[in-house]
Amino acid sequence: MSMSRSLRQCLCLMLLVAIEPSWAQDLVECKRIDQEQLAAATPETLLFLRCRARRISYEAPRIKGVPQRVKDDLMFACLDQADAVEHQLRVRHGYTRESLSKQRCE
């Protein structure tokens, strides 16, 4: 019997919460950004999302007991958030890629 992808992700997230609660909380928050959040996004929001996506990309491979596919899905969800905010800032507020890439994670 095959489990649906969302059920598999839910079970793996519950496993992550049991393994590493503080880190799993960040992963759970990497969901699609709604239109209100996009409209309110700032360059600081973008920097936060980029830094979090970078941190997760480094930490995800170290999580034990979770399938690689789920780790990849979670990591790409965080990257998708940052991409959506960057696109919104460029389209709605006229920022360029260069101006948005000047700030770096610490």
GROMACS elastic network, one bead per residue, 0.5 to 0.9 nm:
[ bonds ]
;  ai    aj funct       b0    kb
    3     6     6  0.83217   500
    3     7     6  0.64104   500
    3     8     6  0.62742   500
    4     7     6  0.52837   500
    4     8     6  0.62327   500
    4     9     6  0.86939   500
    5     8     6  0.50658   500
    5     9     6  0.61578   500
    5    10     6  0.85809   500
    6     9     6  0.50205   500
    6    10     6  0.60671   500
    6    11     6  0.85907   500
    7    10     6  0.50167   500
    7    11     6  0.61665   500
    7    12     6  0.85458   500
    8    11     6  0.51935   500
    8    12     6  0.61431   500
    8    13     6  0.85577   500
    8    70     6  0.81498   500
    9    12     6  0.50490   500
    9    13     6  0.60123   500
    9    14     6  0.85639   500
    9    70     6  0.62841   500
    9    73     6  0.86588   500
    9    74     6  0.88754   500
   10    13     6  0.50781   500
   10    14     6  0.62433   500
   10    15     6  0.86333   500
   11    14     6  0.51202   500
   11    15     6  0.62956   500
   11    16     6  0.86954   500
   12    16     6  0.61362   500
   12    17     6  0.86330   500
   12    65     6  0.87050   500
   12    66     6  0.63110   500
   12    67     6  0.81468   500
   12    70     6  0.73567   500
   13    17     6  0.61822   500
   13    18     6  0.86247   500
   13    24     6  0.70445   500
   13    27     6  0.82252   500
   13    28     6  0.73277   500
   13    66     6  0.88441   500
   13    70     6  0.88134   500
   14    17     6  0.50957   500
   14    18     6  0.63843   500
   14    19     6  0.87221   500
   14    24     6  0.86142   500
   15    18     6  0.51236   500
   15    19     6  0.62058   500
   15    20     6  0.85849   500
   15    65     6  0.82698   500
   15    66     6  0.78641   500
   16    20     6  0.57489   500
   16    21     6  0.68507   500
   16    23     6  0.80978   500
   16    24     6  0.55500   500
   16    25     6  0.88687   500
   16    63     6  0.82137   500
   16    65     6  0.87568   500
   16    66     6  0.78337   500
   17    20     6  0.54096   500
   17    22     6  0.77087   500
   17    23     6  0.78999   500
   17    24     6  0.52839   500
   17    25     6  0.72751   500
   18    21     6  0.61596   500
   18    24     6  0.86527   500
   19    24     6  0.82965   500
   19    63     6  0.86428   500
   19    64     6  0.87710   500
   20    23     6  0.56570   500
   20    24     6  0.60008   500
   20    25     6  0.86765   500
   20    63     6  0.88395   500
   21    24     6  0.51523   500
   21    25     6  0.61990   500
   22    25     6  0.53974   500
   22    26     6  0.71275   500
   23    26     6  0.55019   500
   23    27     6  0.67216   500
   23    56     6  0.86466   500
   24    28     6  0.61793   500
   24    29     6  0.86992   500
   25    28     6  0.52127   500
   25    29     6  0.64662   500
   26    29     6  0.52369   500
   26    30     6  0.68496   500
   26    52     6  0.81071   500
   26    56     6  0.85398   500
   27    30     6  0.54720   500
   27    31     6  0.84872   500
   27    56     6  0.78396   500
   27    74     6  0.63166   500
   27    75     6  0.78386   500
   27    77     6  0.86111   500
   27    78     6  0.77034   500
   28    31     6  0.70442   500
   28    74     6  0.80623   500
   29    32     6  0.88947   500
   29    78     6  0.83535   500
   30    33     6  0.84879   500
   30    53     6  0.88351   500
   30    74     6  0.70666   500
   30    75     6  0.82423   500
   30    76     6  0.87892   500
   30    77     6  0.55372   500
   30    79     6  0.84751   500
   30    80     6  0.84836   500
   30    81     6  0.69270   500
   31    74     6  0.87521   500
   31    77     6  0.62418   500
   31    78     6  0.72884   500
   31    80     6  0.86741   500
   31    81     6  0.73078   500
   32    77     6  0.74139   500
   32    78     6  0.87172   500
   32    80     6  0.77060   500
   32    81     6  0.63877   500
   32    84     6  0.87432   500
   33    36     6  0.82066   500
   33    37     6  0.61197   500
   33    38     6  0.65227   500
   33    81     6  0.64623   500
   33    84     6  0.77219   500
   33    85     6  0.83564   500
   34    37     6  0.54591   500
   34    38     6  0.63133   500
   34    39     6  0.87905   500
   35    39     6  0.60959   500
   35    40     6  0.86476   500
   36    39     6  0.51218   500
   36    40     6  0.63103   500
   36    41     6  0.86728   500
   37    40     6  0.51652   500
   37    41     6  0.60890   500
   37    85     6  0.88490   500
   38    41     6  0.51242   500
   38    42     6  0.86849   500
   38    84     6  0.76392   500
   38    85     6  0.60489   500
   38    88     6  0.65367   500
   38    89     6  0.84452   500
   39    42     6  0.86337   500
   39    85     6  0.88167   500
   39    88     6  0.74936   500
   39    89     6  0.85922   500
   39    92     6  0.83112   500
   41    44     6  0.79234   500
   41    45     6  0.57421   500
   41    46     6  0.73263   500
   41    85     6  0.65384   500
   41    86     6  0.89702   500
   41    88     6  0.80306   500
   41    89     6  0.74509   500
   42    45     6  0.50621   500
   42    46     6  0.65076   500
   42    47     6  0.87944   500
   42    85     6  0.81238   500
   42    89     6  0.72585   500
   43    47     6  0.62551   500
   43    48     6  0.86884   500
   43    85     6  0.85170   500
   43    86     6  0.80753   500
   43    89     6  0.74894   500
   43   100     6  0.67802   500
   43   103     6  0.88759   500
   44    47     6  0.50234   500
   44    48     6  0.62105   500
   44    49     6  0.86456   500
   44   103     6  0.88933   500
   45    48     6  0.51346   500
   45    49     6  0.62231   500
   45    50     6  0.85872   500
   45    82     6  0.85354   500
   45    85     6  0.78463   500
   46    49     6  0.51392   500
   46    50     6  0.60464   500
   46    51     6  0.85210   500
   46    81     6  0.86086   500
   46    82     6  0.58401   500
   46    83     6  0.84479   500
   46    85     6  0.60617   500
   46    86     6  0.64416   500
   46    89     6  0.87966   500
   46   100     6  0.82114   500
   47    50     6  0.51173   500
   47    51     6  0.60705   500
   47    52     6  0.85149   500
   47    82     6  0.81620   500
   47   100     6  0.84410   500
   47   101     6  0.86976   500
   47   103     6  0.69533   500
   47   104     6  0.72987   500
   47   105     6  0.71382   500
   48    51     6  0.52433   500
   48    52     6  0.61389   500
   48    53     6  0.85963   500
   48    82     6  0.85786   500
   48   105     6  0.81139   500
   49    52     6  0.51118   500
   49    53     6  0.60536   500
   49    54     6  0.85276   500
   49    78     6  0.71696   500
   49    79     6  0.77633   500
   49    81     6  0.68947   500
   49    82     6  0.52801   500
   49    85     6  0.86122   500
   50    53     6  0.51105   500
   50    54     6  0.61356   500
   50    55     6  0.86201   500
   50    78     6  0.80743   500
   50    79     6  0.71085   500
   50    81     6  0.85016   500
   50    82     6  0.56470   500
   50    83     6  0.86260   500
   50   104     6  0.88843   500
   50   105     6  0.77832   500
   51    54     6  0.50679   500
   51    55     6  0.61570   500
   51    56     6  0.85940   500
   51   104     6  0.80433   500
   51   105     6  0.54407   500
   51   106     6  0.81674   500
   52    55     6  0.50607   500
   52    56     6  0.61055   500
   52    57     6  0.85167   500
   52    78     6  0.74787   500
   52    79     6  0.88073   500
   53    56     6  0.51193   500
   53    57     6  0.60728   500
   53    58     6  0.87262   500
   53    75     6  0.66650   500
   53    76     6  0.81231   500
   53    77     6  0.85960   500
   53    78     6  0.51714   500
   53    79     6  0.55664   500
   53    81     6  0.87006   500
   53    82     6  0.77577   500
   54    57     6  0.50897   500
   54    58     6  0.64638   500
   54    59     6  0.87647   500
   54    75     6  0.87466   500
   54    78     6  0.88113   500
   54    79     6  0.82614   500
   54   105     6  0.86647   500
   55    58     6  0.52571   500
   55    59     6  0.62091   500
   55    60     6  0.85182   500
   56    60     6  0.55741   500
   56    61     6  0.88402   500
   56    74     6  0.85653   500
   56    75     6  0.62570   500
   56    78     6  0.80783   500
   57    60     6  0.55820   500
   57    61     6  0.75102   500
   57    71     6  0.89092   500
   57    72     6  0.85763   500
   57    75     6  0.59283   500
   57    76     6  0.86601   500
   58    61     6  0.68004   500
   58    62     6  0.79690   500
   59    62     6  0.55146   500
   59    63     6  0.71102   500
   60    63     6  0.56140   500
   60    68     6  0.88007   500
   60    71     6  0.58865   500
   60    72     6  0.79388   500
   60    74     6  0.85328   500
   60    75     6  0.72929   500
   61    64     6  0.80049   500
   61    68     6  0.77989   500
   61    71     6  0.72958   500
   61    72     6  0.89464   500
   63    66     6  0.66921   500
   63    71     6  0.82736   500
   64    67     6  0.84689   500
   66    69     6  0.84055   500
   66    70     6  0.68372   500
   66    71     6  0.70011   500
   67    70     6  0.55069   500
   67    71     6  0.65927   500
   67    72     6  0.88371   500
   68    71     6  0.50214   500
   68    72     6  0.60926   500
   68    73     6  0.85611   500
   69    72     6  0.50739   500
   69    73     6  0.61263   500
   69    74     6  0.86789   500
   70    74     6  0.61903   500
   70    75     6  0.85074   500
   71    74     6  0.52839   500
   71    75     6  0.61311   500
   71    76     6  0.85963   500
   72    75     6  0.50576   500
   72    76     6  0.60015   500
   72    77     6  0.84340   500
   73    76     6  0.52441   500
   73    77     6  0.60890   500
   73    78     6  0.88327   500
   74    77     6  0.50663   500
   74    78     6  0.65653   500
   74    79     6  0.88553   500
   75    78     6  0.53710   500
   75    79     6  0.64841   500
   75    80     6  0.87457   500
   76    80     6  0.59453   500
   76    81     6  0.85822   500
   77    80     6  0.50126   500
   77    81     6  0.64056   500
   77    82     6  0.89569   500
   78    81     6  0.51856   500
   78    82     6  0.66547   500
   78    83     6  0.88325   500
   79    82     6  0.52306   500
   79    83     6  0.62396   500
   79    84     6  0.86811   500
   80    84     6  0.60669   500
   80    85     6  0.86242   500
   81    84     6  0.52130   500
   81    85     6  0.63284   500
   81    86     6  0.86360   500
   82    85     6  0.52427   500
   82    86     6  0.61102   500
   82    87     6  0.85913   500
   83    86     6  0.50757   500
   83    87     6  0.60823   500
   83    88     6  0.85512   500
   84    87     6  0.51855   500
   84    88     6  0.61850   500
   84    89     6  0.86963   500
   85    88     6  0.50361   500
   85    89     6  0.61548   500
   85    90     6  0.86026   500
   86    89     6  0.51742   500
   86    90     6  0.62034   500
   86    91     6  0.86095   500
   86    95     6  0.86750   500
   86    97     6  0.80269   500
   86   100     6  0.76290   500
   87    90     6  0.51808   500
   87    91     6  0.60527   500
   87    92     6  0.83090   500
   88    91     6  0.52096   500
   88    92     6  0.56195   500
   88    93     6  0.74772   500
   89    92     6  0.55032   500
   89    93     6  0.50961   500
   89    94     6  0.65925   500
   89    95     6  0.59368   500
   89    96     6  0.84409   500
   89   100     6  0.86397   500
   90    93     6  0.57012   500
   90    96     6  0.58384   500
   90    97     6  0.73654   500
   90   100     6  0.86047   500
   91    94     6  0.57263   500
   91    95     6  0.75055   500
   92    95     6  0.82928   500
   95    98     6  0.82341   500
   95    99     6  0.63873   500
   95   100     6  0.67530   500
   96    99     6  0.52476   500
   96   100     6  0.62983   500
   96   101     6  0.86029   500
   97   100     6  0.51907   500
   97   101     6  0.60610   500
   97   102     6  0.88672   500
   98   101     6  0.51573   500
   98   102     6  0.65181   500
   99   102     6  0.56383   500
   99   103     6  0.83253   500
  100   103     6  0.68720   500
  101   104     6  0.72522   500
